């Protein structure tokens, strides 16, 4: 399995709209992408501008399909100006291995 962790800092005035768009993106990913098994959207209660994502895919190719999906492209176009910082890390899940 291929895991992706993303941290976003969002401009404060865009937090509500970003949250709504991100939840919709995550929902569509899990519901429509065969290779996407998990897409958690988290927000820091002490800093509402900080978002944390944990995504789990079958493979790198499944993640690349996610990036090419229409819903992700629309999300990215809508929100890119709202993002102050974005850090993406990719991992191979070791346990559990199924």
N, CA, C and O atoms as a GROMACS GRO file, in nm:
protein
  392
    1UNK      N    1   0.084  -0.119   0.000
    1UNK     CA    2   0.000   0.000   0.000
    1UNK      C    3   0.088   0.125   0.000
    1UNK      O    4   0.200   0.126   0.053
    2UNK      N    5   0.035   0.228  -0.060
    2UNK     CA    6   0.104   0.355  -0.075
    2UNK      C    7   0.029   0.459   0.008
    2UNK      O    8  -0.090   0.484  -0.014
    3UNK      N    9   0.098   0.520   0.102
    3UNK     CA   10   0.037   0.620   0.192
    3UNK      C   11   0.090   0.758   0.158
    3UNK      O   12   0.208   0.776   0.129
    4UNK      N   13  -0.001   0.855   0.164
    4UNK     CA   14   0.035   0.995   0.139
    4UNK      C   15  -0.012   1.077   0.259
    4UNK      O   16  -0.126   1.064   0.304
    5UNK      N   17   0.077   1.161   0.309
    5UNK     CA   18   0.047   1.253   0.418
    5UNK      C   19   0.068   1.394   0.366
    5UNK      O   20   0.173   1.426   0.310
    6UNK      N   21  -0.032   1.478   0.385
    6UNK     CA   22  -0.024   1.617   0.337
    6UNK      C   23  -0.059   1.709   0.452
    6UNK      O   24  -0.156   1.686   0.524
    7UNK      N   25   0.020   1.814   0.468
    7UNK     CA   26  -0.010   1.920   0.564
    7UNK      C   27  -0.031   2.049   0.487
    7UNK      O   28   0.050   2.087   0.403
    8UNK      N   29  -0.140   2.116   0.518
    8UNK     CA   30  -0.174   2.244   0.458
    8UNK      C   31  -0.187   2.349   0.568
    8UNK      O   32  -0.242   2.320   0.674
    9UNK      N   33  -0.138   2.468   0.542
    9UNK     CA   34  -0.177   2.586   0.617
    9UNK      C   35  -0.261   2.670   0.520
    9UNK      O   36  -0.218   2.699   0.408
   10UNK      N   37  -0.379   2.706   0.564
   10UNK     CA   38  -0.475   2.777   0.480
   10UNK      C   39  -0.490   2.921   0.531
   10UNK      O   40  -0.489   2.945   0.652
   11UNK      N   41  -0.504   3.013   0.440
   11UNK     CA   42  -0.528   3.152   0.480
   11UNK      C   43  -0.658   3.156   0.561
   11UNK      O   44  -0.759   3.100   0.519
   12UNK      N   45  -0.655   3.222   0.676
   12UNK     CA   46  -0.768   3.215   0.769
   12UNK      C   47  -0.905   3.245   0.708
   12UNK      O   48  -1.003   3.180   0.742
   13UNK      N   49  -0.912   3.342   0.620
   13UNK     CA   50  -1.041   3.379   0.563
   13UNK      C   51  -1.098   3.272   0.470
   13UNK      O   52  -1.216   3.278   0.434
   14UNK      N   53  -1.015   3.174   0.431
   14UNK     CA   54  -1.059   3.069   0.339
   14UNK      C   55  -1.080   2.934   0.407
   14UNK      O   56  -1.115   2.836   0.340
   15UNK      N   57  -1.060   2.928   0.538
   15UNK     CA   58  -1.071   2.800   0.609
   15UNK      C   59  -1.207   2.732   0.589
   15UNK      O   60  -1.209   2.614   0.553
   16UNK      N   61  -1.320   2.799   0.609
   16UNK     CA   62  -1.448   2.728   0.592
   16UNK      C   63  -1.468   2.672   0.451
   16UNK      O   64  -1.512   2.559   0.434
   17UNK      N   65  -1.435   2.752   0.350
   17UNK     CA   66  -1.452   2.706   0.211
   17UNK      C   67  -1.354   2.593   0.179
   17UNK      O   68  -1.389   2.499   0.108
   18UNK      N   69  -1.231   2.603   0.229
   18UNK     CA   70  -1.132   2.498   0.205
   18UNK      C   71  -1.178   2.368   0.270
   18UNK      O   72  -1.171   2.261   0.209
   19UNK      N   73  -1.225   2.378   0.392
   19UNK     CA   74  -1.272   2.258   0.464
   19UNK      C   75  -1.382   2.187   0.386
   19UNK      O   76  -1.379   2.065   0.370
   20UNK      N   77  -1.478   2.263   0.337
   20UNK     CA   78  -1.589   2.206   0.260
   20UNK      C   79  -1.538   2.141   0.131
   20UNK      O   80  -1.579   2.030   0.097
   21UNK      N   81  -1.451   2.210   0.059
   21UNK     CA   82  -1.397   2.157  -0.066
   21UNK      C   83  -1.311   2.034  -0.042
   21UNK      O   84  -1.316   1.938  -0.120
   22UNK      N   85  -1.232   2.035   0.064
   22UNK     CA   86  -1.145   1.921   0.093
   22UNK      C   87  -1.227   1.798   0.130
   22UNK      O   88  -1.196   1.687   0.086
   23UNK      N   89  -1.330   1.815   0.210
   23UNK     CA   90  -1.416   1.703   0.248
   23UNK      C   91  -1.483   1.645   0.124
   23UNK      O   92  -1.494   1.523   0.111
   24UNK      N   93  -1.528   1.730   0.034
   24UNK     CA   94  -1.590   1.681  -0.089
   24UNK      C   95  -1.489   1.606  -0.175
   24UNK      O   96  -1.521   1.501  -0.230
   25UNK      N   97  -1.368   1.657  -0.186
   25UNK     CA   98  -1.262   1.589  -0.260
   25UNK      C   99  -1.232   1.452  -0.200
   25UNK      O  100  -1.220   1.354  -0.273
   26UNK      N  101  -1.221   1.445  -0.069
   26UNK     CA  102  -1.194   1.318  -0.002
   26UNK      C  103  -1.308   1.219  -0.024
   26UNK      O  104  -1.284   1.102  -0.055
   27UNK      N  105  -1.431   1.265  -0.010
   27UNK     CA  106  -1.547   1.178  -0.029
   27UNK      C  107  -1.549   1.121  -0.170
   27UNK      O  108  -1.569   1.001  -0.189
   28UNK      N  109  -1.529   1.207  -0.270
   28UNK     CA  110  -1.528   1.160  -0.408
   28UNK      C  111  -1.413   1.064  -0.435
   28UNK      O  112  -1.428   0.968  -0.511
   29UNK      N  113  -1.299   1.087  -0.372
   29UNK     CA  114  -1.185   0.998  -0.390
   29UNK      C  115  -1.218   0.857  -0.343
   29UNK      O  116  -1.193   0.760  -0.414
   30UNK      N  117  -1.272   0.847  -0.223
   30UNK     CA  118  -1.305   0.715  -0.166
   30UNK      C  119  -1.420   0.649  -0.243
   30UNK      O  120  -1.420   0.528  -0.263
   31UNK      N  121  -1.517   0.728  -0.285
   31UNK     CA  122  -1.635   0.671  -0.350
   31UNK      C  123  -1.613   0.636  -0.497
   31UNK      O  124  -1.678   0.545  -0.549
   32UNK      N  125  -1.523   0.705  -0.566
   32UNK     CA  126  -1.512   0.685  -0.711
   32UNK      C  127  -1.378   0.628  -0.758
   32UNK      O  128  -1.370   0.578  -0.871
   33UNK      N  129  -1.275   0.633  -0.677
   33UNK     CA  130  -1.144   0.585  -0.720
   33UNK      C  131  -1.122   0.444  -0.664
   33UNK      O  132  -1.114   0.424  -0.543
   34UNK      N  133  -1.113   0.347  -0.754
   34UNK     CA  134  -1.097   0.207  -0.714
   34UNK      C  135  -0.974   0.187  -0.626
   34UNK      O  136  -0.978   0.109  -0.531
   35UNK      N  137  -0.865   0.257  -0.655
   35UNK     CA  138  -0.740   0.238  -0.582
   35UNK      C  139  -0.725   0.319  -0.454
   35UNK      O  140  -0.623   0.307  -0.386
   36UNK      N  141  -0.825   0.400  -0.419
   36UNK     CA  142  -0.819   0.481  -0.297
   36UNK      C  143  -0.899   0.412  -0.187
   36UNK      O  144  -1.020   0.392  -0.200
   37UNK      N  145  -0.830   0.374  -0.080
   37UNK     CA  146  -0.894   0.300   0.028
   37UNK      C  147  -0.926   0.385   0.150
   37UNK      O  148  -1.016   0.352   0.227
   38UNK      N  149  -0.854   0.493   0.169
   38UNK     CA  150  -0.875   0.576   0.288
   38UNK      C  151  -0.833   0.718   0.254
   38UNK      O  152  -0.735   0.741   0.184
   39UNK      N  153  -0.909   0.814   0.306
   39UNK     CA  154  -0.877   0.955   0.284
   39UNK      C  155  -0.929   1.031   0.405
   39UNK      O  156  -1.043   1.076   0.406
   40UNK      N  157  -0.844   1.045   0.505
   40UNK     CA  158  -0.881   1.115   0.629
   40UNK      C  159  -0.846   1.262   0.618
   40UNK      O  160  -0.737   1.298   0.574
   41UNK      N  161  -0.939   1.346   0.657
   41UNK     CA  162  -0.918   1.491   0.660
   41UNK      C  163  -0.924   1.534   0.806
   41UNK      O  164  -1.026   1.512   0.873
   42UNK      N  165  -0.817   1.593   0.855
   42UNK     CA  166  -0.809   1.633   0.996
   42UNK      C  167  -0.773   1.782   1.003
   42UNK      O  168  -0.707   1.837   0.915
   43UNK      N  169  -0.820   1.846   1.111
   43UNK     CA  170  -0.790   1.986   1.135
   43UNK      C  171  -0.744   2.002   1.279
   43UNK      O  172  -0.800   1.940   1.370
   44UNK      N  173  -0.642   2.082   1.300
   44UNK     CA  174  -0.587   2.104   1.433
   44UNK      C  175  -0.682   2.192   1.514
   44UNK      O  176  -0.707   2.306   1.474
   45UNK      N  177  -0.737   2.143   1.625
   45UNK     CA  178  -0.830   2.226   1.704
   45UNK      C  179  -0.764   2.351   1.762
   45UNK      O  180  -0.833   2.450   1.789
   46UNK      N  181  -0.634   2.347   1.781
   46UNK     CA  182  -0.564   2.464   1.835
   46UNK      C  183  -0.526   2.564   1.725
   46UNK      O  184  -0.496   2.680   1.754
   47UNK      N  185  -0.526   2.517   1.601
   47UNK     CA  186  -0.492   2.603   1.488
   47UNK      C  187  -0.580   2.564   1.370
   47UNK      O  188  -0.541   2.477   1.291
   48UNK      N  189  -0.697   2.625   1.355
   48UNK     CA  190  -0.791   2.584   1.251
   48UNK      C  191  -0.742   2.607   1.109
   48UNK      O  192  -0.807   2.563   1.014
   49UNK      N  193  -0.628   2.674   1.091
   49UNK     CA  194  -0.572   2.691   0.957
   49UNK      C  195  -0.485   2.572   0.915
   49UNK      O  196  -0.442   2.564   0.800
   50UNK      N  197  -0.459   2.480   1.009
   50UNK     CA  198  -0.372   2.364   0.982
   50UNK      C  199  -0.456   2.240   0.955
   50UNK      O  200  -0.533   2.196   1.040
   51UNK      N  201  -0.439   2.184   0.835
   51UNK     CA  202  -0.508   2.061   0.794
   51UNK      C  203  -0.405   1.952   0.772
   51UNK      O  204  -0.293   1.976   0.729
   52UNK      N  205  -0.447   1.831   0.804
   52UNK     CA  206  -0.363   1.712   0.789
   52UNK      C  207  -0.444   1.606   0.716
   52UNK      O  208  -0.557   1.576   0.754
   53UNK      N  209  -0.387   1.549   0.610
   53UNK     CA  210  -0.453   1.443   0.534
   53UNK      C  211  -0.373   1.315   0.546
   53UNK      O  212  -0.250   1.316   0.548
   54UNK      N  213  -0.445   1.204   0.554
   54UNK     CA  214  -0.383   1.071   0.545
   54UNK      C  215  -0.460   0.996   0.438
   54UNK      O  216  -0.580   0.970   0.452
   55UNK      N  217  -0.390   0.961   0.330
   55UNK     CA  218  -0.452   0.894   0.217
   55UNK      C  219  -0.384   0.760   0.195
   55UNK      O  220  -0.262   0.748   0.209
   56UNK      N  221  -0.463   0.659   0.160
   56UNK     CA  222  -0.409   0.525   0.140
   56UNK      C  223  -0.456   0.471   0.006
   56UNK      O  224  -0.576   0.463  -0.022
   57UNK      N  225  -0.359   0.434  -0.079
   57UNK     CA  226  -0.385   0.388  -0.215
   57UNK      C  227  -0.322   0.251  -0.237
   57UNK      O  228  -0.232   0.209  -0.165
   58UNK      N  229  -0.373   0.180  -0.339
   58UNK     CA  230  -0.314   0.052  -0.378
   58UNK      C  231  -0.169   0.065  -0.418
   58UNK      O  232  -0.087  -0.022  -0.388
   59UNK      N  233  -0.136   0.175  -0.485
   59UNK     CA  234  -0.003   0.189  -0.546
   59UNK      C  235   0.024   0.335  -0.580
   59UNK      O  236  -0.064   0.421  -0.568
   60UNK      N  237   0.147   0.361  -0.623
   60UNK     CA  238   0.182   0.494  -0.673
   60UNK      C  239   0.094   0.529  -0.792
   60UNK      O  240   0.050   0.643  -0.806
   61UNK      N  241   0.068   0.431  -0.877
   61UNK     CA  242  -0.014   0.454  -0.995
   61UNK      C  243  -0.157   0.495  -0.957
   61UNK      O  244  -0.217   0.580  -1.022
   62UNK      N  245  -0.210   0.434  -0.853
   62UNK     CA  246  -0.344   0.472  -0.806
   62UNK      C  247  -0.345   0.615  -0.754
   62UNK      O  248  -0.442   0.688  -0.776
   63UNK      N  249  -0.237   0.656  -0.687
   63UNK     CA  250  -0.227   0.795  -0.641
   63UNK      C  251  -0.216   0.890  -0.761
   63UNK      O  252  -0.277   0.996  -0.761
   64UNK      N  253  -0.138   0.851  -0.861
   64UNK     CA  254  -0.126   0.934  -0.981
   64UNK      C  255  -0.260   0.948  -1.052
   64UNK      O  256  -0.292   1.054  -1.106
   65UNK      N  257  -0.340   0.840  -1.051
   65UNK     CA  258  -0.476   0.847  -1.108
   65UNK      C  259  -0.561   0.946  -1.029
   65UNK      O  260  -0.641   1.019  -1.086
   66UNK      N  261  -0.543   0.947  -0.897
   66UNK     CA  262  -0.613   1.044  -0.813
   66UNK      C  263  -0.578   1.186  -0.855
   66UNK      O  264  -0.666   1.270  -0.872
   67UNK      N  265  -0.449   1.213  -0.872
   67UNK     CA  266  -0.404   1.347  -0.910
   67UNK      C  267  -0.458   1.388  -1.047
   67UNK      O  268  -0.478   1.507  -1.072
   68UNK      N  269  -0.483   1.292  -1.134
   68UNK     CA  270  -0.534   1.320  -1.268
   68UNK      C  271  -0.687   1.325  -1.273
   68UNK      O  272  -0.744   1.363  -1.375
   69UNK      N  273  -0.754   1.287  -1.164
   69UNK     CA  274  -0.900   1.281  -1.164
   69UNK      C  275  -0.960   1.420  -1.179
   69UNK      O  276  -0.901   1.520  -1.139
   70UNK      N  277  -1.077   1.423  -1.238
   70UNK     CA  278  -1.146   1.551  -1.259
   70UNK      C  279  -1.175   1.620  -1.126
   70UNK      O  280  -1.154   1.741  -1.112
   71UNK      N  281  -1.225   1.544  -1.029
   71UNK     CA  282  -1.260   1.609  -0.901
   71UNK      C  283  -1.139   1.667  -0.831
   71UNK      O  284  -1.148   1.774  -0.771
   72UNK      N  285  -1.022   1.599  -0.839
   72UNK     CA  286  -0.903   1.656  -0.778
   72UNK      C  287  -0.858   1.780  -0.854
   72UNK      O  288  -0.822   1.881  -0.793
   73UNK      N  289  -0.859   1.774  -0.986
   73UNK     CA  290  -0.818   1.890  -1.067
   73UNK      C  291  -0.906   2.011  -1.036
   73UNK      O  292  -0.855   2.123  -1.023
   74UNK      N  293  -1.035   1.991  -1.023
   74UNK     CA  294  -1.126   2.102  -0.990
   74UNK      C  295  -1.099   2.154  -0.849
   74UNK      O  296  -1.097   2.275  -0.827
   75UNK      N  297  -1.078   2.062  -0.754
   75UNK     CA  298  -1.045   2.102  -0.616
   75UNK      C  299  -0.916   2.186  -0.615
   75UNK      O  300  -0.912   2.293  -0.554
   76UNK      N  301  -0.814   2.137  -0.682
   76UNK     CA  302  -0.685   2.204  -0.683
   76UNK      C  303  -0.695   2.344  -0.744
   76UNK      O  304  -0.636   2.439  -0.693
   77UNK      N  305  -0.769   2.356  -0.853
   77UNK     CA  306  -0.788   2.486  -0.918
   77UNK      C  307  -0.862   2.583  -0.825
   77UNK      O  308  -0.825   2.700  -0.814
   78UNK      N  309  -0.965   2.534  -0.759
   78UNK     CA  310  -1.045   2.617  -0.668
   78UNK      C  311  -0.964   2.666  -0.549
   78UNK      O  312  -0.976   2.782  -0.511
   79UNK      N  313  -0.882   2.579  -0.489
   79UNK     CA  314  -0.821   2.609  -0.360
   79UNK      C  315  -0.676   2.656  -0.364
   79UNK      O  316  -0.625   2.702  -0.262
   80UNK      N  317  -0.610   2.646  -0.476
   80UNK     CA  318  -0.465   2.672  -0.478
   80UNK      C  319  -0.427   2.810  -0.426
   80UNK      O  320  -0.322   2.825  -0.364
   81UNK      N  321  -0.510   2.910  -0.448
   81UNK     CA  322  -0.480   3.046  -0.401
   81UNK      C  323  -0.504   3.061  -0.250
   81UNK      O  324  -0.459   3.159  -0.191
   82UNK      N  325  -0.573   2.966  -0.190
   82UNK     CA  326  -0.605   2.974  -0.047
   82UNK      C  327  -0.495   2.915   0.040
   82UNK      O  328  -0.495   2.935   0.161
   83UNK      N  329  -0.402   2.843  -0.021
   83UNK     CA  330  -0.300   2.767   0.051
   83UNK      C  331  -0.179   2.854   0.078
   83UNK      O  332  -0.120   2.910  -0.014
   84UNK      N  333  -0.141   2.865   0.207
   84UNK     CA  334  -0.018   2.935   0.244
   84UNK      C  335   0.102   2.844   0.229
   84UNK      O  336   0.205   2.883   0.173
   85UNK      N  337   0.090   2.720   0.281
   85UNK     CA  338   0.197   2.620   0.266
   85UNK      C  339   0.133   2.484   0.246
   85UNK      O  340   0.022   2.456   0.292
   86UNK      N  341   0.208   2.398   0.176
   86UNK     CA  342   0.164   2.261   0.150
   86UNK      C  343   0.287   2.172   0.149
   86UNK      O  344   0.382   2.198   0.075
   87UNK      N  345   0.285   2.067   0.231
   87UNK     CA  346   0.395   1.971   0.236
   87UNK      C  347   0.337   1.832   0.214
   87UNK      O  348   0.246   1.790   0.285
   88UNK      N  349   0.390   1.761   0.113
   88UNK     CA  350   0.343   1.628   0.079
   88UNK      C  351   0.455   1.528   0.105
   88UNK      O  352   0.568   1.547   0.061
   89UNK      N  353   0.422   1.421   0.178
   89UNK     CA  354   0.516   1.312   0.200
   89UNK      C  355   0.449   1.181   0.160
   89UNK      O  356   0.330   1.162   0.182
   90UNK      N  357   0.528   1.092   0.100
   90UNK     CA  358   0.476   0.962   0.058
   90UNK      C  359   0.551   0.852   0.132
   90UNK      O  360   0.670   0.862   0.159
   91UNK      N  361   0.478   0.745   0.163
   91UNK     CA  362   0.533   0.634   0.241
   91UNK      C  363   0.484   0.501   0.185
   91UNK      O  364   0.380   0.494   0.119
   92UNK      N  365   0.558   0.397   0.214
   92UNK     CA  366   0.511   0.262   0.192
   92UNK      C  367   0.458   0.210   0.325
   92UNK      O  368   0.530   0.210   0.424
   93UNK      N  369   0.332   0.167   0.327
   93UNK     CA  370   0.276   0.116   0.453
   93UNK      C  371   0.339  -0.019   0.483
   93UNK      O  372   0.342  -0.109   0.398
   94UNK      N  373   0.390  -0.033   0.604
   94UNK     CA  374   0.458  -0.154   0.648
   94UNK      C  375   0.362  -0.248   0.722
   94UNK      O  376   0.366  -0.369   0.702
   95UNK      N  377   0.278  -0.191   0.806
   95UNK     CA  378   0.184  -0.272   0.885
   95UNK      C  379   0.054  -0.196   0.902
   95UNK      O  380   0.060  -0.076   0.929
   96UNK      N  381  -0.059  -0.254   0.889
   96UNK     CA  382  -0.073  -0.391   0.839
   96UNK      C  383  -0.044  -0.395   0.691
   96UNK      O  384  -0.056  -0.294   0.621
   97UNK      N  385  -0.006  -0.512   0.642
   97UNK     CA  386   0.038  -0.524   0.503
   97UNK      C  387  -0.074  -0.562   0.408
   97UNK      O  388  -0.048  -0.587   0.290
   98UNK      N  389  -0.196  -0.567   0.456
   98UNK     CA  390  -0.309  -0.602   0.369
   98UNK      C  391  -0.396  -0.480   0.347
   98UNK      O  392  -0.496  -0.488   0.276
   0.00000   0.00000   0.00000
